[in-house]
């Protein structure tokens, strides 16, 4: 059992709405900002790319080209680069938040890992998920017994998927981190074990 929670002051509706808006907009801004650099770059390559585009240190969105380094952003990320942003590109980081919202609306907070799987199959195609989630999706389609899904042929079973997809449980559980952690636990249990789940609960 964890220690007692500190006394948390309730938020009024206006404060809660502002915090939720800030969380969602912040997540989306982070996705747009980071998407052009999701090309397997290490820290030195990111620095070289940005220096070559005269954009280091970064204080705006990422340029599409880095003349000095001879690199260009991936074609599918151009719409998330400086001067080319007119919409938020689909991304697993925001897809998971929306999936969790659909899950909560459909099943309530007492959903099961099986409900998580049904929600995925009903709402997203296979190639919109990655790592442990993609492996779980594969098993769902092939009717693998639910308790085997997290560990069967799943080398990603303790990866960061849970941290990426747990934010909504915090959004809908103000001043109640235990409820948020329980939502994350149930969500993550479909495809993850141990540190994969704990990371989601912590987030």
C-alpha positions in Angstrom: 0.0 0.0 0.0 1.2 3.5 -0.8 1.5 6.3 1.7 -1.5 8.5 2.3 -2.2 11.1 -0.3 -1.4 14.8 0.5 -4.5 16.9 1.0 -5.4 18.2 -2.5 -7.4 21.3 -3.0 -10.4 20.8 -5.4 -10.5 22.7 -8.7 -13.5 24.6 -9.8 -14.9 23.9 -13.3 -13.0 26.8 -14.8 -9.6 25.7 -13.4 -10.2 22.1 -14.4 -11.1 23.1 -18.0 -8.0 25.3 -18.2 -5.8 22.5 -17.0 -7.3 19.9 -19.4 -7.0 22.3 -22.3 -3.4 23.0 -21.4 -2.6 19.3 -21.1 -4.2 18.5 -24.5 -2.7 21.5 -26.3 0.7 20.9 -24.7 0.6 17.2 -25.8 -0.3 18.2 -29.4 2.3 20.9 -29.6 4.9 18.5 -28.3 3.9 15.9 -31.0 4.1 18.5 -33.8 7.5 19.8 -32.5 9.1 16.4 -32.1 7.7 14.5 -35.1 10.3 15.7 -37.6 13.1 14.4 -35.4 11.5 10.9 -34.9 13.9 9.5 -37.5 16.2 7.4 -35.3 18.4 10.4 -34.6 20.6 10.4 -31.5 21.3 13.6 -29.6 24.4 14.4 -31.7 22.5 14.0 -35.0 19.7 16.2 -33.8 22.2 18.9 -32.8 23.9 18.5 -36.2 20.6 18.7 -38.1 19.5 21.8 -36.2 22.9 23.5 -36.4 22.9 22.8 -40.2 19.5 24.6 -40.4 20.7 27.5 -38.3 18.1 26.5 -35.8 20.2 25.5 -32.7 19.3 26.0 -30.0 15.7 25.3 -31.2 13.3 28.1 -30.4 10.7 27.5 -33.1 9.4 24.5 -35.0 11.9 22.2 -36.7 12.9 23.3 -40.3 12.2 20.8 -43.1 15.7 21.0 -44.4 19.2 21.2 -42.9 21.4 22.6 -45.7 24.5 22.5 -43.6 24.2 18.9 -42.6 22.8 17.7 -46.0 19.7 16.2 -44.2 16.0 16.6 -44.9 13.1 15.7 -42.6 11.3 12.5 -43.5 8.6 13.1 -46.2 5.8 12.0 -44.0 6.9 14.6 -41.4 7.0 17.6 -43.6 3.6 18.8 -42.4 5.0 19.1 -38.9 7.9 21.4 -39.9 8.3 25.2 -39.7 6.1 27.0 -42.3 4.3 23.8 -43.3 1.9 23.3 -40.3 -1.8 23.6 -41.1 -3.1 20.6 -39.1 -1.9 18.1 -36.6 -0.7 15.0 -38.3 -2.1 11.6 -37.0 0.3 10.2 -34.4 0.2 7.3 -32.0 0.9 9.7 -29.1 -2.4 11.5 -29.6 -4.3 8.4 -31.0 -3.8 6.7 -27.6 -5.3 9.6 -25.8 -8.4 9.6 -28.0 -8.7 5.8 -27.8 -8.7 6.1 -24.0 -11.4 8.7 -24.2 -13.5 6.5 -26.4 -12.8 3.6 -24.0 -13.9 5.6 -20.9 -17.1 6.8 -22.7 -18.0 3.3 -23.8 -17.1 1.2 -20.8 -16.6 3.7 -17.9 -13.7 3.5 -15.5 -14.2 -0.2 -14.7 -13.2 -1.4 -18.1 -11.2 -4.5 -18.6 -8.1 -5.3 -20.7 -10.4 -7.2 -23.1 -12.4 -3.9 -23.5 -9.2 -2.1 -24.4 -8.6 -4.7 -27.2 -12.1 -4.4 -28.5 -11.8 -0.6 -28.5 -8.6 -0.8 -30.6 -10.0 -3.2 -33.1 -13.1 -1.1 -33.5 -11.3 2.2 -33.9 -7.8 2.0 -35.3 -6.0 0.1 -38.1 -3.1 -2.2 -37.3 -0.3 0.2 -38.6 -1.4 3.0 -36.3 0.2 1.2 -33.2 3.8 0.3 -32.5 5.9 -2.0 -30.4 4.0 -3.9 -27.7 0.7 -2.5 -28.9 1.2 -3.7 -32.4 2.1 -7.2 -31.1 -1.0 -7.2 -28.9 -3.2 -6.1 -31.9 -1.7 -9.0 -33.9 -2.6 -11.4 -31.2 -6.2 -9.9 -30.8 -6.8 -10.5 -34.5 -5.5 -14.1 -34.2 -7.7 -14.8 -31.2 -4.9 -15.4 -28.7 -6.2 -16.1 -25.2 -6.2 -12.6 -23.5 -3.9 -13.5 -20.6 -1.2 -14.6 -23.0 -1.2 -11.4 -25.1 1.3 -9.4 -23.1 4.0 -12.1 -23.0 3.6 -14.2 -26.2 6.2 -13.3 -28.8 6.3 -9.8 -27.3 9.9 -8.5 -26.8 8.5 -5.0 -26.1 6.3 -6.1 -23.1 8.2 -3.7 -20.7 8.6 -0.8 -23.1 7.3 2.8 -23.0 3.9 2.1 -24.6 2.2 2.5 -21.2 3.8 5.9 -20.6 2.6 7.1 -24.0 -1.0 6.0 -23.5 -1.9 6.7 -19.9 -2.4 10.5 -19.8 -6.2 10.4 -20.1 -6.6 8.5 -16.9 -4.9 11.5 -15.1 -7.0 14.0 -17.0 -10.3 12.4 -15.8 -9.1 11.8 -12.3 -8.4 15.2 -10.8 -7.1 15.0 -7.2 -7.4 11.2 -7.4 -4.0 9.7 -8.5 -5.0 6.2 -7.3 -8.0 6.1 -9.6 -5.7 7.4 -12.5 -3.1 4.7 -11.7 -5.8 2.0 -11.7 -7.1 3.2 -15.1 -3.5 3.1 -16.4 -3.0 -0.4 -14.9 -6.1 -1.8 -16.7 -5.2 -0.1 -20.0 -1.6 -1.2 -20.0 -2.3 -4.8 -18.9 -3.6 -5.7 -22.3 -0.1 -5.6 -23.9 2.5 -5.0 -21.1 3.9 -6.5 -17.9 6.0 -5.2 -15.0 7.9 -2.0 -15.9 5.7 -1.5 -18.9 2.7 -1.2 -16.6 4.5 0.6 -13.8 5.7 3.3 -16.2 2.1 3.9 -17.3 0.9 4.0 -13.7 3.6 6.5 -12.7 2.9 8.7 -15.7 
